[in-house]
Amino acid sequence: MAEATSRRRSRGGGGAARRAERGSIKIETAKYIERNIPLFEILTEEALEIIETNAETILEEVGVNFVDNPAALDRWRDAGATVEGERVRIPRGLARELCKTAPSSITQHARNPEKSVVIGGNSLVCAPVYGPPFVRDLEGGRRYATMDDFQKFVKLGYMSKYLHHSGGTVCEPTDIPVNKRHLDMLLAHMTLSDKPFMGSVTEPSRAQDSVDMAGILFGQDFVQDNTVMTSLININSPMTFDDVMMGALEVYAKNNQACIVSPFIVGGAMAPVSVAGTLTQVMAEVLAGIAYSQLIRKGAPVIFGAFVTSIDMGSGAPTFGTPEASQILYGAGQLARRMGLPFRSGGGLCGSKLPDAQAAYETAHTHNAALLGGVNFMLHSCGWLEGGLVSSFEKFVMDADQLGILQKMAEGIAMDENGQGMDAIREVGPGGHYLGCGHTQANFKSAFWRSELLDYKPFETWEEEGARDTQTLAANRVKLLLDNYQKPAIDPAVEEALNEYVAKKKASMPDAFV
């Protein structure tokens, strides 16, 4: 009896130590996800062939527009397409043939080589929210984003274990002139984090600034020989390629940097209401966009993108986490794999105004679809709120925590000797319990995934600690992470050169807010 009591006390003391350890802040980044589980394939072979055939028909008979870009029209004409005004009609098979030179997998190098990622194959790389002009937190509510907000999000991304990528425009800092804010955003990604990041696409010269600053960070020769940036090139669906996005693509492709060629579709408004019809348009747009990247530079790294939502036919507002959106994601993943290209889709998408139950439901649906649908690069993995208008600090850490579930699910089920657990079953036998057996003692630290945010305590303890809901817990964690942020080491000469570049570039032009 005394021995048993002693054991219980020992375990209790150990439990207190483990709780203290879990409460401490450790900066660590999990390796990008490598799936050891099967993917969900929703389309039959016949369905895939129909969609591919119809997509080629669209390119040949309907065509796509390349607007305000005479050089692009000349490239297409030289490649064998028919050009009438700004309409480009691509003969059947031409776009697919051009796409064959695009690589099937991309290694994006981080300035910390241990955090470089592979995009393609069975990988899943998680990157944060992209693009919102507003931010929200529990204390300040909804407001326009500032550079201080941007820098805080970069720091949170750096400290989030299951976030593999720093992203790009994690929010739009409206207190900095439009023509200069990209410089400050790039500087933040390059100096406040050591994870991979995205370049600017809002104007071709800003894409060139991204390449130039990456050259300072990595070395010019390294940039030309390796991929150190991804960039988001949105297609103006339906079937329109504007000069700004294509100009940025031209800069990145020429410099061997990766472009996510991504239709931006609200189903029913920018594509047919049917799943198959939308997938057909996605396929046509991606074929044309990726083929064009290969006209700029054969072998330029690209990612097959698909950002598709449905629409509320009553209000006209986009909806997220819907079954149709998941079906399109699954189907687009199959099409991307048939082309042998990396695939971008998914994210922590939701239409909710707050990080509430609606946000959680819709986000979980999209996260799970991304895992099972074969997504290789998941932008908007955390922080997205209000249909992409808001970057939420609380939802950022809530979503980033839940990404750990995807990491765990992707591992699959261990079937080695330890995984089978036969020693434990023999040791315990009928009527016993497994809490103290050798197998449990050897595996308890890693056996079950555990949230670093959610509350698992008994009701009485939860009530004594203030009966905090998840948003309150998340707000506390945001503060804890930012209070414990430590800047990653960087060569002082490189940082000085980056600061000089930004200062000189800003001084060279007047402020512009449009």
DRENNUDREN-787582 format. One record per residue (C-alpha): residue number from 1; x negated, y negated, z negated. Coordinates in nm, 3 decimals. Example, Ala and Ser with C-alpha at 12.3 -4.5 7.8 and 13.67 -1.06 7.14 Angstrom:
% DRENNUDREN-787582
1,-1.230,0.450,-0.780
2,-1.367,0.106,-0.714
% end
This chain:
% DRENNUDREN-787582
1,0.000,0.000,0.000
2,-0.280,-0.241,-0.096
3,-0.459,-0.158,0.229
4,-0.142,-0.224,0.430
5,-0.089,-0.557,0.250
6,-0.449,-0.654,0.316
7,-0.407,-0.576,0.685
8,-0.093,-0.787,0.709
9,-0.268,-1.084,0.547
10,-0.559,-1.046,0.782
11,-0.329,-1.045,1.081
12,-0.146,-1.350,0.947
13,-0.471,-1.543,0.912
14,-0.568,-1.440,1.261
15,-0.230,-1.558,1.387
16,-0.285,-1.902,1.236
17,-0.623,-1.922,1.402
18,-0.472,-1.819,1.735
19,-0.201,-2.084,1.704
20,-0.467,-2.345,1.632
21,-0.663,-2.227,1.934
22,-0.355,-2.256,2.156
23,-0.299,-2.610,2.030
24,-0.647,-2.724,2.129
25,-0.720,-2.874,2.471
26,-0.949,-2.682,2.702
27,-1.019,-2.803,3.054
28,-1.010,-2.501,3.280
29,-0.886,-2.431,3.629
30,-0.755,-2.092,3.734
31,-0.874,-1.964,4.068
32,-0.623,-2.016,4.347
33,-0.359,-1.744,4.355
34,-0.433,-1.424,4.543
35,-0.121,-1.217,4.597
36,-0.124,-0.848,4.515
37,0.250,-0.821,4.575
38,0.453,-0.767,4.894
39,0.612,-1.062,5.072
40,0.984,-1.095,5.140
41,1.059,-1.085,5.514
42,1.411,-1.195,5.590
43,1.406,-1.186,5.971
44,1.404,-0.875,6.187
45,1.162,-0.834,6.478
46,1.448,-0.909,6.717
47,1.539,-1.228,6.532
48,1.179,-1.349,6.537
49,1.151,-1.289,6.909
50,1.475,-1.481,6.974
51,1.352,-1.779,6.772
52,1.012,-1.780,6.945
53,1.173,-1.755,7.290
54,1.417,-2.035,7.215
55,1.136,-2.255,7.080
56,0.945,-2.214,7.404
57,1.262,-2.302,7.595
58,1.295,-2.624,7.395
59,0.937,-2.723,7.478
60,0.981,-2.642,7.847
61,1.332,-2.775,7.913
62,1.403,-3.038,7.645
63,1.050,-3.149,7.566
64,0.906,-3.358,7.285
65,0.826,-3.730,7.262
66,0.477,-3.869,7.198
67,0.555,-4.236,7.139
68,0.325,-4.538,7.173
69,0.030,-4.309,7.249
70,-0.082,-4.324,7.615
71,-0.399,-4.126,7.538
72,-0.189,-3.836,7.404
73,0.021,-3.837,7.720
74,-0.297,-3.822,7.931
75,-0.427,-3.528,7.727
76,-0.102,-3.338,7.776
77,-0.095,-3.416,8.147
78,-0.452,-3.290,8.186
79,-0.360,-2.973,7.993
80,-0.081,-2.889,8.239
81,0.230,-3.040,8.080
82,0.486,-3.249,8.267
83,0.501,-3.607,8.142
84,0.790,-3.841,8.219
85,0.770,-4.168,8.029
86,0.694,-4.060,7.672
87,0.863,-3.720,7.711
88,0.628,-3.423,7.732
89,0.757,-3.092,7.865
90,0.524,-2.803,7.794
91,0.532,-2.497,8.022
92,0.623,-2.172,7.853
93,0.320,-2.015,7.687
94,0.090,-2.319,7.711
95,0.134,-2.443,7.353
96,0.096,-2.095,7.207
97,-0.220,-2.039,7.411
98,-0.369,-2.365,7.287
99,-0.284,-2.273,6.926
100,-0.497,-1.958,6.950
101,-0.817,-2.153,6.882
102,-0.690,-2.273,6.540
103,-0.850,-2.082,6.249
104,-0.639,-1.835,6.051
105,-0.792,-1.939,5.719
106,-0.948,-2.257,5.582
107,-1.195,-2.303,5.300
108,-1.149,-2.649,5.154
109,-1.457,-2.746,4.960
110,-1.432,-2.935,4.632
111,-1.715,-3.147,4.495
112,-1.729,-2.886,4.220
113,-1.795,-2.572,4.428
114,-1.627,-2.354,4.164
115,-1.298,-2.526,4.248
116,-1.308,-2.483,4.626
117,-0.999,-2.312,4.764
118,-0.910,-2.077,5.047
119,-0.591,-2.165,5.236
120,-0.464,-1.869,5.436
121,-0.428,-1.492,5.414
122,-0.284,-1.386,5.078
123,-0.376,-1.707,4.894
124,-0.149,-1.967,4.733
125,-0.298,-2.307,4.651
126,-0.085,-2.536,4.433
127,-0.103,-2.915,4.478
128,0.103,-3.185,4.300
129,0.387,-3.411,4.413
130,0.320,-3.640,4.709
131,0.463,-3.977,4.810
132,0.717,-4.116,4.556
133,0.728,-4.496,4.515
134,0.876,-4.464,4.165
135,0.759,-4.299,3.845
136,0.952,-4.197,3.536
137,0.859,-4.114,3.180
138,1.054,-4.072,2.861
139,0.933,-4.399,2.713
140,0.945,-4.635,3.011
141,1.221,-4.486,3.225
142,1.228,-4.527,3.603
143,1.005,-4.798,3.751
144,0.783,-4.876,4.049
145,0.452,-4.690,4.038
146,0.122,-4.865,3.965
147,-0.241,-4.770,4.013
148,-0.261,-4.697,3.642
149,0.019,-4.443,3.686
150,-0.164,-4.294,3.983
151,-0.484,-4.253,3.786
152,-0.295,-4.088,3.500
153,-0.144,-3.833,3.739
154,-0.488,-3.753,3.881
155,-0.616,-3.698,3.527
156,-0.321,-3.472,3.444
157,-0.384,-3.276,3.762
158,-0.749,-3.235,3.674
159,-0.653,-3.101,3.329
160,-0.377,-2.866,3.452
161,-0.504,-2.509,3.454
162,-0.277,-2.371,3.724
163,-0.300,-2.669,3.958
164,-0.572,-2.586,4.208
165,-0.570,-2.910,4.407
166,-0.565,-3.281,4.321
167,-0.326,-3.364,4.607
168,-0.296,-3.700,4.778
169,-0.041,-3.976,4.717
170,0.079,-3.842,4.381
171,0.272,-4.169,4.357
172,0.265,-4.486,4.566
173,0.090,-4.762,4.363
174,0.293,-5.066,4.458
175,0.076,-5.314,4.265
176,-0.204,-5.277,4.521
177,-0.177,-5.419,4.877
178,-0.057,-5.161,5.130
179,-0.369,-5.195,5.343
180,-0.603,-5.140,5.046
181,-0.434,-4.899,4.808
182,-0.559,-4.591,4.995
183,-0.914,-4.687,4.899
184,-0.831,-4.692,4.527
185,-0.635,-4.369,4.555
186,-0.922,-4.188,4.728
187,-1.167,-4.325,4.472
188,-0.950,-4.191,4.190
189,-0.934,-3.841,4.340
190,-1.308,-3.841,4.407
191,-1.422,-3.964,4.066
192,-1.152,-3.877,3.809
193,-1.121,-3.516,3.926
194,-1.349,-3.258,4.082
195,-1.074,-3.058,4.253
196,-1.003,-3.067,4.629
197,-0.796,-3.363,4.752
198,-0.607,-3.503,5.051
199,-0.691,-3.790,5.283
200,-0.484,-4.092,5.381
201,-0.253,-4.078,5.685
202,-0.067,-4.411,5.673
203,-0.278,-4.561,5.953
204,-0.558,-4.414,6.168
205,-0.818,-4.654,6.027
206,-0.729,-4.532,5.677
207,-0.786,-4.177,5.789
208,-1.128,-4.291,5.907
209,-1.193,-4.450,5.567
210,-1.111,-4.112,5.413
211,-1.365,-3.941,5.635
212,-1.627,-4.208,5.563
213,-1.577,-4.187,5.186
214,-1.588,-3.808,5.201
215,-1.918,-3.846,5.383
216,-2.054,-4.042,5.086
217,-1.925,-3.781,4.841
218,-2.032,-3.466,5.027
219,-2.282,-3.588,5.285
220,-2.197,-3.675,5.646
221,-2.338,-3.355,5.796
222,-2.155,-3.137,5.544
223,-1.824,-3.306,5.632
224,-1.870,-3.242,6.003
225,-1.950,-2.876,5.943
226,-1.698,-2.803,5.666
227,-1.342,-2.887,5.563
228,-1.336,-3.114,5.257
229,-0.990,-3.267,5.303
230,-0.638,-3.171,5.393
231,-0.390,-3.429,5.521
232,-0.013,-3.433,5.566
233,0.092,-3.504,5.925
234,0.471,-3.530,5.933
235,0.663,-3.489,6.257
236,0.952,-3.731,6.300
237,1.215,-3.466,6.353
238,1.382,-3.411,6.587
239,1.086,-3.356,6.817
240,0.912,-3.694,6.796
241,0.540,-3.747,6.734
242,0.465,-4.110,6.646
243,0.140,-4.292,6.707
244,0.058,-4.343,6.337
245,0.075,-3.977,6.240
246,-0.085,-3.859,6.563
247,-0.355,-4.124,6.528
248,-0.441,-3.990,6.183
249,-0.434,-3.632,6.316
250,-0.674,-3.733,6.593
251,-0.922,-3.874,6.338
252,-0.908,-3.567,6.114
253,-0.917,-3.311,6.396
254,-1.213,-3.487,6.559
255,-1.398,-3.472,6.224
256,-1.315,-3.106,6.146
257,-1.073,-3.188,5.863
258,-0.750,-2.997,5.804
259,-0.407,-3.126,5.902
260,-0.077,-2.991,5.774
261,0.142,-3.022,6.084
262,0.483,-3.039,5.923
263,0.833,-3.108,6.053
264,1.027,-3.320,5.803
265,1.382,-3.194,5.831
266,1.708,-3.252,5.651
267,1.925,-2.977,5.798
268,2.246,-3.104,5.954
269,2.097,-3.450,6.011
270,1.758,-3.387,6.174
271,1.813,-3.026,6.287
272,2.110,-2.795,6.348
273,2.313,-2.688,6.044
274,2.233,-2.321,6.111
275,1.927,-2.149,5.964
276,1.824,-1.993,6.298
277,1.870,-2.323,6.483
278,1.657,-2.509,6.231
279,1.385,-2.244,6.245
280,1.383,-2.271,6.623
281,1.328,-2.646,6.606
282,1.060,-2.603,6.336
283,0.879,-2.356,6.559
284,0.894,-2.583,6.864
285,0.768,-2.886,6.673
286,0.485,-2.698,6.504
287,0.377,-2.538,6.831
288,0.352,-2.879,6.998
289,0.176,-3.045,6.704
290,-0.083,-2.774,6.647
291,-0.145,-2.739,7.020
292,-0.216,-3.112,7.035
293,-0.468,-3.082,6.750
294,-0.653,-2.826,6.957
295,-0.658,-3.064,7.254
296,-0.847,-3.304,7.029
297,-1.094,-3.041,6.910
298,-1.082,-2.667,6.968
299,-1.099,-2.488,6.636
300,-0.977,-2.789,6.436
301,-0.834,-2.656,6.106
302,-0.455,-2.680,6.081
303,-0.174,-2.555,5.858
304,0.172,-2.455,5.983
305,0.403,-2.680,5.782
306,0.774,-2.661,5.709
307,0.950,-2.910,5.485
308,1.320,-2.840,5.520
309,1.612,-2.930,5.296
310,1.986,-2.902,5.342
311,2.233,-3.188,5.315
312,2.535,-3.253,5.100
313,2.800,-3.303,5.365
314,3.006,-3.507,5.119
315,2.750,-3.772,5.023
316,2.483,-3.727,5.291
317,2.216,-3.680,5.022
318,1.949,-3.412,5.068
319,1.982,-3.105,4.847
320,1.710,-2.876,4.714
321,1.676,-2.526,4.579
322,1.960,-2.407,4.802
323,1.982,-2.058,4.952
324,1.959,-2.196,5.305
325,1.634,-2.377,5.224
326,1.488,-2.054,5.087
327,1.600,-1.861,5.395
328,1.427,-2.116,5.618
329,1.112,-2.095,5.406
330,1.106,-1.715,5.431
331,1.162,-1.725,5.806
332,0.904,-1.998,5.869
333,0.650,-1.794,5.673
334,0.707,-1.498,5.902
335,0.665,-1.720,6.210
336,0.341,-1.868,6.071
337,0.198,-1.523,5.999
338,0.283,-1.408,6.353
339,0.080,-1.705,6.480
340,-0.206,-1.616,6.246
341,-0.198,-1.958,6.077
342,-0.200,-2.078,5.715
343,0.146,-2.179,5.594
344,0.263,-2.482,5.393
345,0.605,-2.508,5.231
346,0.781,-2.500,4.895
347,0.714,-2.703,4.585
348,0.890,-2.810,4.267
349,1.173,-2.961,4.469
350,1.494,-3.086,4.311
351,1.758,-3.354,4.350
352,1.804,-3.421,3.980
353,1.749,-3.768,3.837
354,1.599,-3.627,3.514
355,1.378,-3.331,3.420
356,1.687,-3.140,3.310
357,1.858,-2.806,3.375
358,1.940,-2.896,3.736
359,1.576,-2.984,3.799
360,1.462,-2.657,3.642
361,1.706,-2.439,3.839
362,1.626,-2.599,4.174
363,1.252,-2.604,4.111
364,1.244,-2.240,4.004
365,1.429,-2.131,4.318
366,1.174,-2.307,4.539
367,0.870,-2.194,4.340
368,0.979,-1.832,4.362
369,1.058,-1.859,4.734
370,0.711,-2.002,4.793
371,0.547,-1.713,4.612
372,0.747,-1.444,4.790
373,0.758,-1.624,5.125
374,0.383,-1.626,5.178
375,0.315,-1.998,5.130
376,-0.059,-2.068,5.133
377,-0.050,-2.438,5.042
378,0.231,-2.559,4.816
379,0.250,-2.937,4.809
380,0.488,-3.091,4.551
381,0.414,-2.803,4.311
382,0.474,-3.027,4.011
383,0.617,-3.367,3.923
384,0.883,-3.407,4.196
385,1.212,-3.565,4.088
386,1.513,-3.735,4.248
387,1.468,-3.592,4.597
388,1.106,-3.705,4.613
389,1.168,-4.068,4.516
390,1.020,-4.025,4.168
391,0.704,-3.876,4.021
392,0.790,-3.771,3.667
393,0.520,-3.741,3.402
394,0.725,-3.499,3.193
395,0.825,-3.284,3.488
396,0.464,-3.282,3.605
397,0.349,-3.095,3.295
398,0.666,-2.883,3.283
399,0.615,-2.763,3.641
400,0.239,-2.726,3.602
401,0.299,-2.499,3.304
402,0.542,-2.283,3.502
403,0.291,-2.238,3.784
404,0.122,-1.996,3.546
405,0.417,-1.761,3.596
406,0.348,-1.752,3.971
407,-0.016,-1.676,3.894
408,0.088,-1.386,3.670
409,0.353,-1.251,3.908
410,0.109,-1.252,4.198
411,-0.127,-1.018,4.012
412,0.116,-0.732,4.055
413,0.134,-0.436,3.816
414,-0.187,-0.279,3.686
415,-0.187,0.097,3.735
416,-0.532,0.175,3.600
417,-0.578,0.384,3.285
418,-0.532,0.084,3.057
419,-0.221,-0.024,3.247
420,-0.059,0.317,3.216
421,-0.077,0.290,2.835
422,-0.077,0.664,2.773
423,-0.323,0.635,2.484
424,-0.082,0.399,2.307
425,0.212,0.632,2.358
426,0.014,0.926,2.220
427,-0.111,0.726,1.921
428,0.229,0.590,1.815
429,0.452,0.889,1.892
430,0.825,0.907,1.821
431,0.970,0.660,1.571
432,0.658,0.444,1.528
433,0.577,0.093,1.652
434,0.307,-0.045,1.875
435,0.212,-0.365,1.693
436,-0.092,-0.221,1.521
437,-0.205,0.045,1.766
438,-0.543,0.026,1.935
439,-0.404,-0.044,2.281
440,-0.205,-0.344,2.156
441,-0.501,-0.480,1.959
442,-0.722,-0.454,2.267
443,-0.472,-0.621,2.503
444,-0.253,-0.860,2.305
445,-0.434,-1.177,2.409
446,-0.374,-1.122,2.779
447,-0.080,-0.879,2.791
448,0.194,-1.142,2.821
449,0.190,-1.478,2.989
450,0.257,-1.755,2.739
451,0.371,-2.109,2.802
452,0.154,-2.391,2.668
453,0.461,-2.613,2.653
454,0.788,-2.432,2.576
455,0.908,-2.368,2.220
456,0.923,-2.004,2.103
457,0.957,-2.077,1.730
458,1.247,-1.963,1.506
459,1.541,-2.203,1.472
460,1.442,-2.314,1.122
461,1.090,-2.408,1.226
462,1.215,-2.579,1.542
463,1.462,-2.782,1.337
464,1.198,-2.878,1.077
465,0.971,-3.004,1.356
466,1.238,-3.242,1.483
467,1.460,-3.021,1.704
468,1.265,-3.136,2.010
469,1.400,-3.061,2.357
470,1.176,-2.969,2.649
471,1.147,-3.325,2.780
472,1.025,-3.443,2.439
473,0.775,-3.157,2.421
474,0.656,-3.250,2.770
475,0.616,-3.618,2.677
476,0.404,-3.515,2.379
477,0.190,-3.293,2.599
478,0.135,-3.573,2.853
479,0.003,-3.792,2.572
480,-0.210,-3.510,2.430
481,-0.368,-3.437,2.769
482,-0.439,-3.802,2.852
483,-0.579,-3.871,2.503
484,-0.820,-3.579,2.548
485,-0.918,-3.649,2.910
486,-1.289,-3.635,2.982
487,-1.413,-3.749,3.320
488,-1.595,-3.477,3.518
489,-1.963,-3.542,3.580
490,-2.057,-3.710,3.908
491,-2.390,-3.829,4.048
492,-2.410,-4.198,3.943
493,-2.563,-4.294,4.279
494,-2.273,-4.134,4.466
495,-2.016,-4.305,4.246
496,-2.192,-4.639,4.293
497,-2.193,-4.591,4.671
498,-1.821,-4.509,4.668
499,-1.744,-4.819,4.462
500,-1.953,-5.032,4.698
501,-1.771,-4.893,5.001
502,-1.431,-4.970,4.846
503,-1.532,-5.320,4.740
504,-1.682,-5.406,5.080
505,-1.383,-5.266,5.268
506,-1.135,-5.460,5.053
507,-1.331,-5.782,5.096
508,-1.327,-5.742,5.475
509,-0.951,-5.798,5.512
510,-0.673,-6.009,5.361
511,-0.406,-5.847,5.146
512,-0.104,-5.707,5.328
513,0.211,-5.574,5.164
514,0.385,-5.440,5.473
% end
